[in-house]
Amino acid sequence: MAGWRGLLGAAMLLVCWAASAEVSLPPARIDLVSEAWEDYTNADGSGLAWDVLREVFQPAGIAVVTRSEPYIRSVGLVQQGQADAWVGSYQNEAHALYPRWHYDTDHIFALSLADKPQVDFASLGGYRLAWVRGYQFQKYLPNVRTYNEVQRRTGILSMLEHDRADYYVDALTEIEVILRQAAEPERFKRVHVAELPLYLGFSDSARGRALLAVYDQRMEQLVKTGQLRGIYQRWGQPYPFDPALPAP
């Protein structure tokens, strides 16, 4: 009888161990959501950021599933548990889990009419600013007093021409897209104002914590070995993990 009980106890321990091991395994896929940024997070799954994140997760046995949504909706989907992480977050920008490692750096520029005063990181906050809703640059630029959040990037040049803002703030790639739409680009100028590390914002859940742990572990390995450098070179972008990254 005692032997039977011992066998039963051992079997129960084995079942518990197997269940615990299964729970500790990371998810087999990660659902990533992002605004569709040109050559960065294209809707077709191509782009620098998608390539980097596939290199992070897929060798660890985690399939990367991409989805394109406006930025604010991307954040909301993660916070509601309908996606695992959103792309392009600044650190502690919104309620989410943030990893130790960033995966890229945003080169932040101010776009204005050419006759506006020259500004820098310290002085920009004293002017009337505008940026896309949800980007919250007021958290990262000092002494911001007046700003307007726009719904979309169409109409930015007209907004500046009609003096509804002094400077429009955005990443360099987006500023370049806007300037390509200008009939007279010489009427405008762009000024570098900041470098902001970019993170994934993970869902605040057990699943999010498991994926974040894999991400940080893999990023540490990839940065140490320099394996990501080729991806940035292929897309013609600066490598964000060099000791001193000069402004574009």
N, C-alpha and C positions, 0 to 999 in steps of 0.2 A: 504493500500500500504506500509506504513511504517512497519507494522507488517511482511509483506512478505519479505521486505528487511532485517529485523532483523533476521528472520529465515534463510535466505540465507547466511547472514554473519556468523551466528553461525555454519551453516553446513560447510562453507568453513574453519572456524577456526578448526573445528573438524577434517576435512580431513588433514589440515596442521599439526595438533598435531599428528595424527596417522602416517603420513609420517615421521615426525621428530622422533617419538619414534622408528619406524622401522629402521631408519638409525642409531640410537644410539645403537641398539642391537648388541652385538658381533657376529661374524660369527659363523655358526653352526659347522664348522670343521676347523682344522688347518692342513695344509700340511707341514710336517716336513721332511727334507732331511738330510742325514748324510752318511759319509763313514761307511762301515760295520766294526766296531771294535768288536773283539771277546768278547762275554758275556757282551757287552755294548750297541751296536746298531746292533744286528744281522740282517741279511737281512730278516729273517722270522718274524721280529717284536718283538722278545724276547730280553732281555738284561736290564741291570740296568738303563741306561738312558731312554730307552723307557718306562720302568715301572714308573720311576719318573715322566716323562712328561705326561703319561696317568693319574697319580694321580693328577697332577696339573690341567689339562684341562677338563677331562671327568666329574668330579662332577659339573663343571660349565656349563655343557650342550654342550661342544665343543668336537666333535669326533676327535680323533687323527689318522691321516693317515700318515704312514711312507713310506719312499722311500730310497733306497741305491744308492749312487753315489760316485765317488771319491771326495776327499775333495774340490779341486779347482772347480770342476763342481757344487758341492753343493752350494758353495758361489755364483757362477755365476747364478744359477737358481733362487736364492732368489733375487739377484740384478736385474734380468730381470723380476721379478714378476711372475715367474712360480712355486714358492713355497713360503710359508709364513715365514719360518725360517730355518736356518741350525743349526746343533748341534755341540758343541765342539769348539766354538770360544773363543779366548782370548779377553779381553776387548779392544774395539776400534781397533781390528785387521784389519777390512776392512770396506768399506762404508756400513753401516746398522744402524738400531736402536738397541741400547743396553739397556737392562733392568737394574734396580737397583740391583736385586738379581741374584747371580750366582746359579747354581743348583748342582755343583760338583767342585772338585779341581783336577787338573792334577798334578801328582807327576812326576816331570821332572828329568830324569837321563841322564848321559853321559856314553856311552858304548865305551870301548877301549880295546886294548891289555893289558894284565896284567902288562907288564913292563913299561907302560906309567906313567908319573908323576901324583901324586895325585892332583886333582883339586877341586875347590869349585865354588860357584856362582861368586865370584869376579875375580878369575883367569882364568876361562874357556875361556873367549873371546880372550886370547892371543894365542890360538892354532888353528890349521886348523880343522874346524868343518864341519859337514854335517847333514842335516835333510831333511825330505820329503818336496817337493815343496809345497808352500802355507802356511806352518806353521809359518814362519816369526819370528823365535826365536831371530833374531837380534834386534827386538824391545823390548825384555824383558830381555835379558842378557846383562850385561855391557861390553863395550869396545870390541865388536866383530870386528875382523879385516878381517879374511878370512873364507869364508864359501861356501859350495857347496850344491845346492838343487837337490836331487835325485827324480826321477819320481816314484819309488816304493821301497819297503823295501827288495825285493829280492836282494841278492848280497851285503848286508851291511857287513857281516863278511869278505867276500873276499876283499872288499874295505879297511877294516882296516888291514887285513893281508898283503896286497900289498902296505901299507903306502900311500894310496891316501887321507887319512884323519887321524887326530889324535883321534878325538872323534866323535861319532855319537850321536845326541841329540834327545830324544823322550820321550813319556810318559812311565811310568814303565811297564804298561801292554804290550805295543808293544815291549819294550826291552826284556821282558820275552819270548815273542813269538819268537823273533829272536834268543835268546840264546838256546831255545829248538832245534834249527836246527843245532847247533854246534856239530861237531864230537868230539871235545875236548873243552868243555866249560871252563875248567880250564885255557885255554889260554887267557880268556877275564875277564874283571871286569866291574862292573857298579858302578857309583858314583852319589849320590843324589845331585842335584844342585839348584833346585827351586821348589816352589809350586805356580801354576798359577790357579786362579779361572776360571771356565768354564761357558760360557754364551750361550744363544741362540742369534743368529744374526737375527733380524727381518727385513722383507721387509720395506723399507722406503716409506710407503704408509698409507692411512687412515686405511686400513684393518690391516696392520702391527701394527699401533699404538693401535688399538682396542684390538688386541690379546696380545700385550705387557702389556697393562693395566690390563687385566685379569690375565696374568702370574704373574706380580708383586704383585697383590692383593692376589692371591692364595698362592704364595710362602711365603708371610709374615704370612699368617694363618698357613700354614703347618709347617714352622720352629718354630713358637711360640708354637704349640701343640706337636711338635715332631713326627708327623704322618709319616714322611718320613724315620725315623730311621730304621724301620723294613725292608724297601726295601734294604738299604745298608747292613744290617746284613744278609739278605737272599742271597745276592750276594757275601758276604765275603769281603766287602770293607769298609774302614773307613768312618764314618759319617762326612761330610764336614762342619757341623755347630757347632761343639764343639768349645769352646773358644780357645783352643790351640791344633791344630792338629799336632802331632809329625810326623816327616818324616818317611816313611816306612823303 
